[in-house]
Amino acid sequence: MAIRSVREMEAAAREEIDNISPAEAQRRVAEEGAVIVDIRDVRELQKLGVIPGAMHSPRGMLEFWIDPESPYHKPEFAEDREFIFH
């Protein structure tokens, strides 16, 4: 199996995700109950501030917190809601 470059992996990921504007994210939170999940490092949050009402999940733990089989699973991720990752 060939190793893919970062650019190739990024292009593949972009085909699978929707990019939305901050205004659209705010609308989905207000009108549809979506949850913003801030995946920035704690140092970034301290330096740049937090998004009011957002849930924080460190990027390195995201898959563990989402996976219901993981001992680190967070029940918030089992809710039937849209999650907007920032």
C-alpha positions in Angstrom: 0.0 0.0 0.0 1.5 3.3 -1.0 1.8 6.1 1.5 -0.4 9.0 0.7 0.8 12.6 1.0 -0.8 15.0 3.5 -2.3 16.9 0.5 -3.9 13.7 -0.8 -5.3 12.8 2.6 -6.7 16.3 3.0 -8.3 16.2 -0.5 -10.0 12.9 0.4 -11.2 14.2 3.7 -12.7 17.3 2.0 -14.8 15.1 -0.2 -16.4 13.6 2.9 -17.2 16.7 4.9 -19.3 19.8 4.6 -17.7 23.2 5.2 -20.2 25.7 6.6 -19.9 29.3 7.6 -19.9 30.5 11.2 -23.4 32.0 10.5 -24.7 28.7 9.3 -23.2 26.9 12.3 -24.8 29.4 14.6 -28.2 28.9 12.9 -27.9 25.1 13.2 -27.1 25.4 16.9 -30.0 27.8 17.5 -32.6 26.2 15.3 -31.7 22.5 15.1 -29.9 21.8 18.3 -26.5 21.1 16.7 -23.5 20.9 19.0 -20.2 22.7 18.2 -17.3 20.5 19.2 -14.1 22.5 19.5 -11.1 20.3 18.8 -8.4 22.8 19.4 -5.6 22.2 21.9 -6.2 23.5 25.4 -3.3 26.0 24.9 -5.2 27.4 21.9 -8.3 27.8 23.9 -6.4 29.6 26.6 -4.7 31.9 24.1 -7.6 32.5 21.7 -10.7 32.0 23.8 -13.6 29.5 23.7 -16.7 29.3 21.7 -19.7 29.9 24.1 -21.7 26.8 24.5 -19.3 24.6 22.6 -18.2 21.2 23.8 -14.4 20.7 24.0 -12.8 17.5 22.8 -9.1 17.5 22.3 -8.3 16.3 18.8 -6.1 13.5 20.0 -9.1 12.0 22.0 -11.9 12.6 19.5 -12.1 9.1 18.0 -11.9 7.6 21.5 -14.7 9.8 22.9 -16.9 9.1 19.9 -16.5 5.3 19.8 -19.1 3.7 22.0 -16.8 0.7 22.4 -14.0 2.8 23.8 -13.5 3.0 27.6 -13.1 6.8 27.0 -16.5 7.1 25.3 -18.5 10.3 26.1 -22.3 9.8 26.2 -22.8 13.2 24.6 -21.6 11.7 21.3 -24.3 9.0 21.4 -27.0 11.7 21.2 -29.0 12.0 18.0 -27.7 15.5 17.1 -25.5 17.0 14.5 -22.0 17.7 15.6 -20.1 20.6 14.0 -16.4 20.2 14.4 -14.2 23.4 14.7 
